């Protein structure tokens, strides 16, 4: 089962994304505090990080650099999501595995997860 860490400071989005992914058969861990992301990644060892781009205190470049320099996390696929219009530019700049524009449809998130992980996503109804 694919384990996903979802990071967003908006509790309603965090919860709805968690429920959507769980309904699709994923194991989901959530984090609403940007300062806890690296510790949560190291503790939970997810298969994918789904990271909101716009969070208070978030230095996305620094976060991705820290992940890529960590021997346990360096190959972790990172999907960025936001309502931002410049996601392509952000993805290219930080080297993320993919992007999702809010609001996203279930089929879009399944396709993005499959593309980012290089796996066929099963159990997604």
Backbone as XML, in Angstrom:
<?xml version="1.0"?>
<chain id="A" units="angstrom">
  <residue number="1" name="UNK">
    <atom name="N" x="0.845" y="-1.171" z="0.000"/>
    <atom name="CA" x="0.000" y="0.000" z="0.000"/>
    <atom name="C" x="0.900" y="1.247" z="0.000"/>
  </residue>
  <residue number="2" name="UNK">
    <atom name="N" x="0.590" y="2.169" z="-0.870"/>
    <atom name="CA" x="1.350" y="3.407" z="-0.970"/>
    <atom name="C" x="1.008" y="4.324" z="0.199"/>
  </residue>
  <residue number="3" name="UNK">
    <atom name="N" x="2.055" y="4.794" z="0.889"/>
    <atom name="CA" x="1.881" y="5.700" z="2.024"/>
    <atom name="C" x="2.214" y="7.114" z="1.569"/>
  </residue>
  <residue number="4" name="UNK">
    <atom name="N" x="1.316" y="8.053" z="1.862"/>
    <atom name="CA" x="1.468" y="9.436" z="1.423"/>
    <atom name="C" x="1.434" y="10.364" z="2.628"/>
  </residue>
  <residue number="5" name="UNK">
    <atom name="N" x="2.393" y="11.296" z="2.681"/>
    <atom name="CA" x="2.346" y="12.373" z="3.668"/>
    <atom name="C" x="1.756" y="13.591" z="2.979"/>
  </residue>
  <residue number="6" name="UNK">
    <atom name="N" x="0.631" y="14.074" z="3.507"/>
    <atom name="CA" x="-0.039" y="15.262" z="2.974"/>
    <atom name="C" x="0.251" y="16.420" z="3.927"/>
  </residue>
  <residue number="7" name="UNK">
    <atom name="N" x="0.767" y="17.530" z="3.368"/>
    <atom name="CA" x="1.110" y="18.697" z="4.173"/>
    <atom name="C" x="0.327" y="19.904" z="3.669"/>
  </residue>
  <residue number="8" name="UNK">
    <atom name="N" x="-0.492" y="20.473" z="4.554"/>
    <atom name="CA" x="-1.255" y="21.675" z="4.229"/>
    <atom name="C" x="-1.636" y="22.345" z="5.539"/>
  </residue>
  <residue number="9" name="UNK">
    <atom name="N" x="-1.604" y="23.670" z="5.564"/>
    <atom name="CA" x="-1.954" y="24.394" z="6.784"/>
    <atom name="C" x="-3.456" y="24.635" z="6.902"/>
  </residue>
  <residue number="10" name="UNK">
    <atom name="N" x="-4.196" y="24.430" z="5.832"/>
    <atom name="CA" x="-5.650" y="24.581" z="5.874"/>
    <atom name="C" x="-6.259" y="23.240" z="6.271"/>
  </residue>
  <residue number="11" name="UNK">
    <atom name="N" x="-6.769" y="23.194" z="7.497"/>
    <atom name="CA" x="-7.244" y="21.935" z="8.070"/>
    <atom name="C" x="-8.335" y="21.295" z="7.215"/>
  </residue>
  <residue number="12" name="UNK">
    <atom name="N" x="-9.239" y="22.091" z="6.654"/>
    <atom name="CA" x="-10.324" y="21.517" z="5.848"/>
    <atom name="C" x="-9.773" y="20.835" z="4.591"/>
  </residue>
  <residue number="13" name="UNK">
    <atom name="N" x="-8.789" y="21.433" z="3.967"/>
    <atom name="CA" x="-8.170" y="20.823" z="2.778"/>
    <atom name="C" x="-7.363" y="19.597" z="3.172"/>
  </residue>
  <residue number="14" name="UNK">
    <atom name="N" x="-6.652" y="19.696" z="4.278"/>
    <atom name="CA" x="-5.865" y="18.567" z="4.771"/>
    <atom name="C" x="-6.769" y="17.369" z="5.035"/>
  </residue>
  <residue number="15" name="UNK">
    <atom name="N" x="-7.863" y="17.598" z="5.708"/>
    <atom name="CA" x="-8.784" y="16.512" z="6.064"/>
    <atom name="C" x="-9.491" y="15.943" z="4.831"/>
  </residue>
  <residue number="16" name="UNK">
    <atom name="N" x="-9.969" y="16.814" z="3.938"/>
    <atom name="CA" x="-10.673" y="16.313" z="2.754"/>
    <atom name="C" x="-9.720" y="15.538" z="1.839"/>
  </residue>
  <residue number="17" name="UNK">
    <atom name="N" x="-8.476" y="15.988" z="1.731"/>
    <atom name="CA" x="-7.494" y="15.265" z="0.917"/>
    <atom name="C" x="-7.171" y="13.919" z="1.552"/>
  </residue>
  <residue number="18" name="UNK">
    <atom name="N" x="-7.037" y="13.914" z="2.867"/>
    <atom name="CA" x="-6.780" y="12.668" z="3.584"/>
    <atom name="C" x="-7.903" y="11.666" z="3.335"/>
  </residue>
  <residue number="19" name="UNK">
    <atom name="N" x="-9.148" y="12.104" z="3.485"/>
    <atom name="CA" x="-10.293" y="11.207" z="3.292"/>
    <atom name="C" x="-10.370" y="10.703" z="1.852"/>
  </residue>
  <residue number="20" name="UNK">
    <atom name="N" x="-10.144" y="11.589" z="0.895"/>
    <atom name="CA" x="-10.159" y="11.194" z="-0.514"/>
    <atom name="C" x="-9.119" y="10.114" z="-0.783"/>
  </residue>
  <residue number="21" name="UNK">
    <atom name="N" x="-7.902" y="10.349" z="-0.315"/>
    <atom name="CA" x="-6.826" y="9.378" z="-0.558"/>
    <atom name="C" x="-7.069" y="8.059" z="0.164"/>
  </residue>
  <residue number="22" name="UNK">
    <atom name="N" x="-7.588" y="8.125" z="1.385"/>
    <atom name="CA" x="-7.896" y="6.896" z="2.115"/>
    <atom name="C" x="-8.996" y="6.104" z="1.403"/>
  </residue>
  <residue number="23" name="UNK">
    <atom name="N" x="-10.009" y="6.809" z="0.890"/>
    <atom name="CA" x="-11.075" y="6.140" z="0.137"/>
    <atom name="C" x="-10.537" y="5.468" z="-1.121"/>
  </residue>
  <residue number="24" name="UNK">
    <atom name="N" x="-9.427" y="5.989" z="-1.629"/>
    <atom name="CA" x="-8.815" y="5.432" z="-2.835"/>
    <atom name="C" x="-7.845" y="4.302" z="-2.507"/>
  </residue>
  <residue number="25" name="UNK">
    <atom name="N" x="-7.696" y="3.976" z="-1.226"/>
    <atom name="CA" x="-6.867" y="2.841" z="-0.830"/>
    <atom name="C" x="-5.453" y="3.184" z="-0.419"/>
  </residue>
  <residue number="26" name="UNK">
    <atom name="N" x="-5.143" y="4.461" z="-0.228"/>
    <atom name="CA" x="-3.808" y="4.857" z="0.200"/>
    <atom name="C" x="-3.743" y="4.931" z="1.720"/>
  </residue>
  <residue number="27" name="UNK">
    <atom name="N" x="-2.555" y="4.708" z="2.245"/>
    <atom name="CA" x="-2.292" y="4.983" z="3.658"/>
    <atom name="C" x="-1.875" y="6.448" z="3.719"/>
  </residue>
  <residue number="28" name="UNK">
    <atom name="N" x="-2.470" y="7.220" z="4.623"/>
    <atom name="CA" x="-2.247" y="8.665" z="4.638"/>
    <atom name="C" x="-1.820" y="9.139" z="6.020"/>
  </residue>
  <residue number="29" name="UNK">
    <atom name="N" x="-0.750" y="9.929" z="6.021"/>
    <atom name="CA" x="-0.284" y="10.623" z="7.209"/>
    <atom name="C" x="-0.403" y="12.101" z="6.888"/>
  </residue>
  <residue number="30" name="UNK">
    <atom name="N" x="-0.799" y="12.918" z="7.877"/>
    <atom name="CA" x="-0.958" y="14.343" z="7.617"/>
    <atom name="C" x="-0.060" y="15.166" z="8.527"/>
  </residue>
  <residue number="31" name="UNK">
    <atom name="N" x="0.206" y="16.383" z="8.068"/>
    <atom name="CA" x="1.017" y="17.326" z="8.830"/>
    <atom name="C" x="0.535" y="18.730" z="8.483"/>
  </residue>
  <residue number="32" name="UNK">
    <atom name="N" x="0.185" y="19.507" z="9.498"/>
    <atom name="CA" x="-0.298" y="20.865" z="9.276"/>
    <atom name="C" x="0.745" y="21.913" z="9.643"/>
  </residue>
  <residue number="33" name="UNK">
    <atom name="N" x="1.841" y="21.488" z="10.235"/>
    <atom name="CA" x="2.892" y="22.404" z="10.670"/>
    <atom name="C" x="4.132" y="22.217" z="9.798"/>
  </residue>
  <residue number="34" name="UNK">
    <atom name="N" x="4.503" y="23.248" z="9.092"/>
    <atom name="CA" x="5.660" y="23.157" z="8.202"/>
    <atom name="C" x="6.931" y="22.780" z="8.960"/>
  </residue>
  <residue number="35" name="UNK">
    <atom name="N" x="7.045" y="23.225" z="10.196"/>
    <atom name="CA" x="8.244" y="22.952" z="10.987"/>
    <atom name="C" x="8.394" y="21.464" z="11.338"/>
  </residue>
  <residue number="36" name="UNK">
    <atom name="N" x="7.337" y="20.671" z="11.159"/>
    <atom name="CA" x="7.389" y="19.251" z="11.506"/>
    <atom name="C" x="7.549" y="18.326" z="10.296"/>
  </residue>
  <residue number="37" name="UNK">
    <atom name="N" x="7.627" y="18.886" z="9.104"/>
    <atom name="CA" x="7.620" y="18.049" z="7.901"/>
    <atom name="C" x="8.813" y="17.097" z="7.849"/>
  </residue>
  <residue number="38" name="UNK">
    <atom name="N" x="10.018" y="17.594" z="8.024"/>
    <atom name="CA" x="11.194" y="16.718" z="7.924"/>
    <atom name="C" x="11.166" y="15.613" z="8.973"/>
  </residue>
  <residue number="39" name="UNK">
    <atom name="N" x="10.816" y="15.961" z="10.206"/>
    <atom name="CA" x="10.731" y="14.937" z="11.254"/>
    <atom name="C" x="9.672" y="13.899" z="10.925"/>
  </residue>
  <residue number="40" name="UNK">
    <atom name="N" x="8.531" y="14.349" z="10.409"/>
    <atom name="CA" x="7.455" y="13.423" z="10.045"/>
    <atom name="C" x="7.891" y="12.522" z="8.895"/>
  </residue>
  <residue number="41" name="UNK">
    <atom name="N" x="8.588" y="13.092" z="7.918"/>
    <atom name="CA" x="9.093" y="12.281" z="6.808"/>
    <atom name="C" x="10.049" y="11.201" z="7.306"/>
  </residue>
  <residue number="42" name="UNK">
    <atom name="N" x="10.947" y="11.566" z="8.190"/>
    <atom name="CA" x="11.931" y="10.601" z="8.705"/>
    <atom name="C" x="11.268" y="9.521" z="9.553"/>
  </residue>
  <residue number="43" name="UNK">
    <atom name="N" x="10.259" y="9.908" z="10.319"/>
    <atom name="CA" x="9.565" y="8.952" z="11.194"/>
    <atom name="C" x="8.648" y="8.024" z="10.398"/>
  </residue>
  <residue number="44" name="UNK">
    <atom name="N" x="7.864" y="8.585" z="9.494"/>
    <atom name="CA" x="6.831" y="7.824" z="8.794"/>
    <atom name="C" x="7.317" y="7.123" z="7.527"/>
  </residue>
  <residue number="45" name="UNK">
    <atom name="N" x="8.399" y="7.641" z="6.920"/>
    <atom name="CA" x="8.971" y="7.066" z="5.688"/>
    <atom name="C" x="7.911" y="6.827" z="4.606"/>
  </residue>
  <residue number="46" name="UNK">
    <atom name="N" x="7.187" y="7.872" z="4.198"/>
    <atom name="CA" x="6.155" y="7.695" z="3.173"/>
    <atom name="C" x="6.768" y="7.411" z="1.804"/>
  </residue>
  <residue number="47" name="UNK">
    <atom name="N" x="5.920" y="6.964" z="0.888"/>
    <atom name="CA" x="6.330" y="6.707" z="-0.490"/>
    <atom name="C" x="6.237" y="7.967" z="-1.337"/>
  </residue>
  <residue number="48" name="UNK">
    <atom name="N" x="5.540" y="8.985" z="-0.820"/>
    <atom name="CA" x="5.288" y="10.210" z="-1.580"/>
    <atom name="C" x="4.982" y="11.342" z="-0.618"/>
  </residue>
  <residue number="49" name="UNK">
    <atom name="N" x="5.456" y="12.540" z="-0.947"/>
    <atom name="CA" x="5.101" y="13.757" z="-0.217"/>
    <atom name="C" x="4.189" y="14.589" z="-1.095"/>
  </residue>
  <residue number="50" name="UNK">
    <atom name="N" x="3.019" y="14.928" z="-0.575"/>
    <atom name="CA" x="2.079" y="15.827" z="-1.246"/>
    <atom name="C" x="2.108" y="17.125" z="-0.443"/>
  </residue>
  <residue number="51" name="UNK">
    <atom name="N" x="2.806" y="18.137" z="-0.975"/>
    <atom name="CA" x="3.146" y="19.359" z="-0.249"/>
    <atom name="C" x="2.448" y="20.583" z="-0.817"/>
  </residue>
  <residue number="52" name="UNK">
    <atom name="N" x="1.703" y="21.283" z="0.043"/>
    <atom name="CA" x="1.119" y="22.558" z="-0.351"/>
    <atom name="C" x="2.244" y="23.558" z="-0.565"/>
  </residue>
  <residue number="53" name="UNK">
    <atom name="N" x="2.110" y="24.389" z="-1.583"/>
    <atom name="CA" x="3.149" y="25.359" z="-1.946"/>
    <atom name="C" x="3.063" y="26.617" z="-1.092"/>
  </residue>
  <residue number="54" name="UNK">
    <atom name="N" x="1.878" y="26.988" z="-0.690"/>
    <atom name="CA" x="1.672" y="28.241" z="0.038"/>
    <atom name="C" x="1.325" y="27.961" z="1.504"/>
  </residue>
  <residue number="55" name="UNK">
    <atom name="N" x="2.341" y="28.018" z="2.354"/>
    <atom name="CA" x="2.145" y="27.834" z="3.788"/>
    <atom name="C" x="2.968" y="28.865" z="4.542"/>
  </residue>
  <residue number="56" name="UNK">
    <atom name="N" x="2.465" y="29.341" z="5.676"/>
    <atom name="CA" x="3.247" y="30.285" z="6.476"/>
    <atom name="C" x="4.585" y="29.662" z="6.890"/>
  </residue>
  <residue number="57" name="UNK">
    <atom name="N" x="5.644" y="30.391" z="6.689"/>
    <atom name="CA" x="6.962" y="29.931" z="7.104"/>
    <atom name="C" x="7.620" y="28.933" z="6.169"/>
  </residue>
  <residue number="58" name="UNK">
    <atom name="N" x="6.977" y="28.594" z="5.069"/>
    <atom name="CA" x="7.533" y="27.602" z="4.149"/>
    <atom name="C" x="8.570" y="28.222" z="3.234"/>
  </residue>
  <residue number="59" name="UNK">
    <atom name="N" x="9.767" y="27.669" z="3.254"/>
    <atom name="CA" x="10.793" y="27.967" z="2.267"/>
    <atom name="C" x="10.912" y="26.683" z="1.445"/>
  </residue>
  <residue number="60" name="UNK">
    <atom name="N" x="10.152" y="26.626" z="0.363"/>
    <atom name="CA" x="10.046" y="25.399" z="-0.427"/>
    <atom name="C" x="11.394" y="24.953" z="-0.972"/>
  </residue>
  <residue number="61" name="UNK">
    <atom name="N" x="12.189" y="25.890" z="-1.444"/>
    <atom name="CA" x="13.513" y="25.533" z="-1.960"/>
    <atom name="C" x="14.355" y="24.859" z="-0.874"/>
  </residue>
  <residue number="62" name="UNK">
    <atom name="N" x="14.318" y="25.422" z="0.317"/>
    <atom name="CA" x="15.099" y="24.883" z="1.430"/>
    <atom name="C" x="14.592" y="23.497" z="1.828"/>
  </residue>
  <residue number="63" name="UNK">
    <atom name="N" x="13.266" y="23.326" z="1.871"/>
    <atom name="CA" x="12.686" y="22.031" z="2.221"/>
    <atom name="C" x="13.099" y="20.953" z="1.222"/>
  </residue>
  <residue number="64" name="UNK">
    <atom name="N" x="12.940" y="21.235" z="-0.058"/>
    <atom name="CA" x="13.288" y="20.237" z="-1.078"/>
    <atom name="C" x="14.786" y="19.938" z="-1.032"/>
  </residue>
  <residue number="65" name="UNK">
    <atom name="N" x="15.598" y="20.952" z="-0.843"/>
    <atom name="CA" x="17.053" y="20.743" z="-0.753"/>
    <atom name="C" x="17.379" y="19.837" z="0.440"/>
  </residue>
  <residue number="66" name="UNK">
    <atom name="N" x="16.729" y="20.068" z="1.590"/>
    <atom name="CA" x="16.957" y="19.234" z="2.778"/>
    <atom name="C" x="16.543" y="17.787" z="2.521"/>
  </residue>
  <residue number="67" name="UNK">
    <atom name="N" x="15.430" y="17.606" z="1.828"/>
    <atom name="CA" x="14.972" y="16.251" z="1.498"/>
    <atom name="C" x="15.980" y="15.574" z="0.574"/>
  </residue>
  <residue number="68" name="UNK">
    <atom name="N" x="16.429" y="16.267" z="-0.442"/>
    <atom name="CA" x="17.353" y="15.679" z="-1.423"/>
    <atom name="C" x="18.727" y="15.380" z="-0.824"/>
  </residue>
  <residue number="69" name="UNK">
    <atom name="N" x="19.097" y="16.075" z="0.249"/>
    <atom name="CA" x="20.396" y="15.852" z="0.888"/>
    <atom name="C" x="20.339" y="14.800" z="1.984"/>
  </residue>
  <residue number="70" name="UNK">
    <atom name="N" x="19.151" y="14.364" z="2.354"/>
    <atom name="CA" x="18.966" y="13.365" z="3.399"/>
    <atom name="C" x="19.039" y="11.973" z="2.766"/>
  </residue>
  <residue number="71" name="UNK">
    <atom name="N" x="19.958" y="11.143" z="3.231"/>
    <atom name="CA" x="20.154" y="9.830" z="2.603"/>
    <atom name="C" x="18.905" y="8.948" z="2.666"/>
  </residue>
  <residue number="72" name="UNK">
    <atom name="N" x="18.078" y="9.103" z="3.701"/>
    <atom name="CA" x="16.857" y="8.304" z="3.808"/>
    <atom name="C" x="15.745" y="8.809" z="2.894"/>
  </residue>
  <residue number="73" name="UNK">
    <atom name="N" x="15.787" y="10.091" z="2.535"/>
    <atom name="CA" x="14.671" y="10.713" z="1.820"/>
    <atom name="C" x="15.004" y="11.163" z="0.405"/>
  </residue>
  <residue number="74" name="UNK">
    <atom name="N" x="16.234" y="11.074" z="0.012"/>
    <atom name="CA" x="16.704" y="11.721" z="-1.221"/>
    <atom name="C" x="15.928" y="11.335" z="-2.485"/>
  </residue>
  <residue number="75" name="UNK">
    <atom name="N" x="15.368" y="10.153" z="-2.522"/>
    <atom name="CA" x="14.649" y="9.700" z="-3.724"/>
    <atom name="C" x="13.122" y="9.838" z="-3.598"/>
  </residue>
  <residue number="76" name="UNK">
    <atom name="N" x="12.673" y="10.472" z="-2.540"/>
    <atom name="CA" x="11.245" y="10.623" z="-2.286"/>
    <atom name="C" x="10.581" y="11.474" z="-3.362"/>
  </residue>
  <residue number="77" name="UNK">
    <atom name="N" x="9.548" y="10.952" z="-4.024"/>
    <atom name="CA" x="8.796" y="11.776" z="-4.975"/>
    <atom name="C" x="8.038" y="12.872" z="-4.233"/>
  </residue>
  <residue number="78" name="UNK">
    <atom name="N" x="8.074" y="14.068" z="-4.794"/>
    <atom name="CA" x="7.398" y="15.218" z="-4.192"/>
    <atom name="C" x="6.398" y="15.771" z="-5.189"/>
  </residue>
  <residue number="79" name="UNK">
    <atom name="N" x="5.130" y="15.764" z="-4.787"/>
    <atom name="CA" x="4.072" y="16.383" z="-5.580"/>
    <atom name="C" x="3.699" y="17.690" z="-4.900"/>
  </residue>
  <residue number="80" name="UNK">
    <atom name="N" x="3.688" y="18.760" z="-5.649"/>
    <atom name="CA" x="3.302" y="20.058" z="-5.121"/>
    <atom name="C" x="1.859" y="20.331" z="-5.491"/>
  </residue>
  <residue number="81" name="UNK">
    <atom name="N" x="1.129" y="20.976" z="-4.593"/>
    <atom name="CA" x="-0.229" y="21.364" z="-4.943"/>
    <atom name="C" x="-0.537" y="22.740" z="-4.391"/>
  </residue>
  <residue number="82" name="UNK">
    <atom name="N" x="-1.345" y="23.475" z="-5.155"/>
    <atom name="CA" x="-1.711" y="24.839" z="-4.783"/>
    <atom name="C" x="-2.746" y="25.351" z="-5.770"/>
  </residue>
  <residue number="83" name="UNK">
    <atom name="N" x="-3.369" y="26.457" z="-5.404"/>
    <atom name="CA" x="-4.246" y="27.163" z="-6.334"/>
    <atom name="C" x="-3.432" y="28.183" z="-7.125"/>
  </residue>
  <residue number="84" name="UNK">
    <atom name="N" x="-2.138" y="28.205" z="-6.895"/>
    <atom name="CA" x="-1.228" y="29.146" z="-7.549"/>
    <atom name="C" x="-1.193" y="28.922" z="-9.050"/>
  </residue>
  <residue number="85" name="UNK">
    <atom name="N" x="-1.014" y="29.997" z="-9.782"/>
    <atom name="CA" x="-0.965" y="29.901" z="-11.235"/>
    <atom name="C" x="0.438" y="29.625" z="-11.758"/>
  </residue>
  <residue number="86" name="UNK">
    <atom name="N" x="1.449" y="29.684" z="-10.923"/>
    <atom name="CA" x="2.827" y="29.513" z="-11.388"/>
    <atom name="C" x="3.432" y="28.175" z="-10.955"/>
  </residue>
  <residue number="87" name="UNK">
    <atom name="N" x="2.611" y="27.141" z="-10.852"/>
    <atom name="CA" x="3.079" y="25.841" z="-10.385"/>
    <atom name="C" x="4.139" y="25.226" z="-11.290"/>
  </residue>
  <residue number="88" name="UNK">
    <atom name="N" x="3.996" y="25.384" z="-12.605"/>
    <atom name="CA" x="5.005" y="24.826" z="-13.520"/>
    <atom name="C" x="6.380" y="25.417" z="-13.234"/>
  </residue>
  <residue number="89" name="UNK">
    <atom name="N" x="6.406" y="26.723" z="-13.046"/>
    <atom name="CA" x="7.675" y="27.409" z="-12.755"/>
    <atom name="C" x="8.257" y="26.941" z="-11.426"/>
  </residue>
  <residue number="90" name="UNK">
    <atom name="N" x="7.401" y="26.810" z="-10.413"/>
    <atom name="CA" x="7.851" y="26.357" z="-9.094"/>
    <atom name="C" x="8.363" y="24.925" z="-9.175"/>
  </residue>
  <residue number="91" name="UNK">
    <atom name="N" x="7.640" y="24.066" z="-9.882"/>
    <atom name="CA" x="8.058" y="22.673" z="-10.034"/>
    <atom name="C" x="9.438" y="22.591" z="-10.664"/>
  </residue>
  <residue number="92" name="UNK">
    <atom name="N" x="9.647" y="23.344" z="-11.716"/>
    <atom name="CA" x="10.939" y="23.315" z="-12.395"/>
    <atom name="C" x="12.044" y="23.848" z="-11.498"/>
  </residue>
  <residue number="93" name="UNK">
    <atom name="N" x="11.747" y="24.932" z="-10.772"/>
    <atom name="CA" x="12.765" y="25.560" z="-9.932"/>
    <atom name="C" x="13.245" y="24.633" z="-8.815"/>
  </residue>
  <residue number="94" name="UNK">
    <atom name="N" x="12.313" y="23.954" z="-8.148"/>
    <atom name="CA" x="12.706" y="23.131" z="-7.002"/>
    <atom name="C" x="12.974" y="21.676" z="-7.378"/>
  </residue>
  <residue number="95" name="UNK">
    <atom name="N" x="12.579" y="21.268" z="-8.568"/>
    <atom name="CA" x="12.812" y="19.889" z="-8.991"/>
    <atom name="C" x="11.815" y="18.903" z="-8.414"/>
  </residue>
  <residue number="96" name="UNK">
    <atom name="N" x="10.573" y="19.322" z="-8.275"/>
    <atom name="CA" x="9.531" y="18.428" z="-7.766"/>
    <atom name="C" x="9.148" y="17.409" z="-8.831"/>
  </residue>
  <residue number="97" name="UNK">
    <atom name="N" x="8.553" y="16.320" z="-8.380"/>
    <atom name="CA" x="8.165" y="15.227" z="-9.271"/>
    <atom name="C" x="6.900" y="15.520" z="-10.063"/>
  </residue>
  <residue number="98" name="UNK">
    <atom name="N" x="6.079" y="16.433" z="-9.566"/>
    <atom name="CA" x="4.830" y="16.740" z="-10.247"/>
    <atom name="C" x="4.078" y="17.841" z="-9.527"/>
  </residue>
  <residue number="99" name="UNK">
    <atom name="N" x="2.963" y="18.251" z="-10.135"/>
    <atom name="CA" x="2.141" y="19.321" z="-9.586"/>
    <atom name="C" x="0.661" y="18.970" z="-9.704"/>
  </residue>
  <residue number="100" name="UNK">
    <atom name="N" x="-0.121" y="19.518" z="-8.797"/>
    <atom name="CA" x="-1.572" y="19.402" z="-8.831"/>
    <atom name="C" x="-2.135" y="20.776" z="-8.528"/>
  </residue>
  <residue number="101" name="UNK">
    <atom name="N" x="-3.065" y="21.208" z="-9.345"/>
    <atom name="CA" x="-3.695" y="22.496" z="-9.110"/>
    <atom name="C" x="-4.984" y="22.281" z="-8.325"/>
  </residue>
  <residue number="102" name="UNK">
    <atom name="N" x="-5.143" y="23.026" z="-7.224"/>
    <atom name="CA" x="-6.371" y="22.972" z="-6.435"/>
    <atom name="C" x="-7.456" y="23.733" z="-7.168"/>
  </residue>
  <residue number="103" name="UNK">
    <atom name="N" x="-8.675" y="23.273" z="-7.099"/>
    <atom name="CA" x="-9.095" y="21.975" z="-6.573"/>
    <atom name="C" x="-8.790" y="20.882" z="-7.595"/>
  </residue>
  <residue number="104" name="UNK">
    <atom name="N" x="-8.422" y="19.717" z="-7.120"/>
    <atom name="CA" x="-8.108" y="18.626" z="-8.042"/>
    <atom name="C" x="-9.181" y="17.551" z="-7.962"/>
  </residue>
  <residue number="105" name="UNK">
    <atom name="N" x="-9.314" y="16.837" z="-9.066"/>
    <atom name="CA" x="-10.277" y="15.740" z="-9.162"/>
    <atom name="C" x="-9.593" y="14.440" z="-8.759"/>
  </residue>
  <residue number="106" name="UNK">
    <atom name="N" x="-10.350" y="13.465" z="-8.282"/>
    <atom name="CA" x="-9.752" y="12.182" z="-7.909"/>
    <atom name="C" x="-8.913" y="11.561" z="-9.026"/>
  </residue>
  <residue number="107" name="UNK">
    <atom name="N" x="-9.379" y="11.632" z="-10.268"/>
    <atom name="CA" x="-8.602" y="11.047" z="-11.365"/>
    <atom name="C" x="-7.270" y="11.775" z="-11.545"/>
  </residue>
  <residue number="108" name="UNK">
    <atom name="N" x="-7.262" y="13.082" z="-11.315"/>
    <atom name="CA" x="-6.016" y="13.855" z="-11.463"/>
    <atom name="C" x="-5.000" y="13.473" z="-10.401"/>
  </residue>
  <residue number="109" name="UNK">
    <atom name="N" x="-5.466" y="13.273" z="-9.174"/>
    <atom name="CA" x="-4.526" y="12.935" z="-8.111"/>
    <atom name="C" x="-3.970" y="11.523" z="-8.310"/>
  </residue>
  <residue number="110" name="UNK">
    <atom name="N" x="-4.805" y="10.603" z="-8.773"/>
    <atom name="CA" x="-4.331" y="9.241" z="-9.045"/>
    <atom name="C" x="-3.275" y="9.261" z="-10.151"/>
  </residue>
  <residue number="111" name="UNK">
    <atom name="N" x="-3.536" y="9.997" z="-11.216"/>
    <atom name="CA" x="-2.571" y="10.092" z="-12.317"/>
    <atom name="C" x="-1.263" y="10.728" z="-11.859"/>
  </residue>
  <residue number="112" name="UNK">
    <atom name="N" x="-1.350" y="11.773" z="-11.048"/>
    <atom name="CA" x="-0.148" y="12.457" z="-10.568"/>
    <atom name="C" x="0.668" y="11.550" z="-9.645"/>
  </residue>
  <residue number="113" name="UNK">
    <atom name="N" x="-0.004" y="10.809" z="-8.775"/>
    <atom name="CA" x="0.694" y="9.887" z="-7.880"/>
    <atom name="C" x="1.372" y="8.780" z="-8.682"/>
  </residue>
  <residue number="114" name="UNK">
    <atom name="N" x="0.660" y="8.224" z="-9.647"/>
    <atom name="CA" x="1.240" y="7.169" z="-10.485"/>
    <atom name="C" x="2.462" y="7.687" z="-11.249"/>
  </residue>
  <residue number="115" name="UNK">
    <atom name="N" x="2.359" y="8.873" z="-11.807"/>
    <atom name="CA" x="3.484" y="9.448" z="-12.556"/>
    <atom name="C" x="4.668" y="9.743" z="-11.651"/>
  </residue>
  <residue number="116" name="UNK">
    <atom name="N" x="4.415" y="10.262" z="-10.455"/>
    <atom name="CA" x="5.490" y="10.630" z="-9.530"/>
    <atom name="C" x="6.195" y="9.412" z="-8.947"/>
  </residue>
  <residue number="117" name="UNK">
    <atom name="N" x="5.444" y="8.350" z="-8.698"/>
    <atom name="CA" x="6.038" y="7.169" z="-8.075"/>
    <atom name="C" x="6.514" y="6.143" z="-9.094"/>
  </residue>
  <residue number="118" name="UNK">
    <atom name="N" x="6.067" y="6.299" z="-10.340"/>
    <atom name="CA" x="6.439" y="5.336" z="-11.373"/>
    <atom name="C" x="5.737" y="4.009" z="-11.207"/>
  </residue>
  <residue number="119" name="UNK">
    <atom name="N" x="4.667" y="3.999" z="-10.440"/>
    <atom name="CA" x="3.922" y="2.766" z="-10.169"/>
    <atom name="C" x="2.511" y="2.891" z="-10.705"/>
  </residue>
  <residue number="120" name="UNK">
    <atom name="N" x="1.938" y="1.755" z="-11.017"/>
    <atom name="CA" x="0.512" y="1.736" z="-11.309"/>
    <atom name="C" x="-0.181" y="1.839" z="-9.964"/>
  </residue>
  <residue number="121" name="UNK">
    <atom name="N" x="-1.075" y="2.792" z="-9.856"/>
    <atom name="CA" x="-1.767" y="3.006" z="-8.589"/>
    <atom name="C" x="-2.973" y="2.108" z="-8.550"/>
  </residue>
  <residue number="122" name="UNK">
    <atom name="N" x="-2.928" y="1.129" z="-7.654"/>
    <atom name="CA" x="-4.022" y="0.167" z="-7.532"/>
    <atom name="C" x="-4.925" y="0.508" z="-6.376"/>
  </residue>
  <residue number="123" name="UNK">
    <atom name="N" x="-6.074" y="-0.072" z="-6.363"/>
    <atom name="CA" x="-7.008" y="0.100" z="-5.270"/>
    <atom name="C" x="-7.703" y="1.450" z="-5.303"/>
  </residue>
  <residue number="124" name="UNK">
    <atom name="N" x="-7.477" y="2.221" z="-6.330"/>
    <atom name="CA" x="-8.110" y="3.540" z="-6.430"/>
    <atom name="C" x="-9.399" y="3.415" z="-7.204"/>
  </residue>
  <residue number="125" name="UNK">
    <atom name="N" x="-10.485" y="3.552" z="-6.487"/>
    <atom name="CA" x="-11.782" y="3.398" z="-7.141"/>
    <atom name="C" x="-12.322" y="4.721" z="-7.595"/>
  </residue>
</chain>
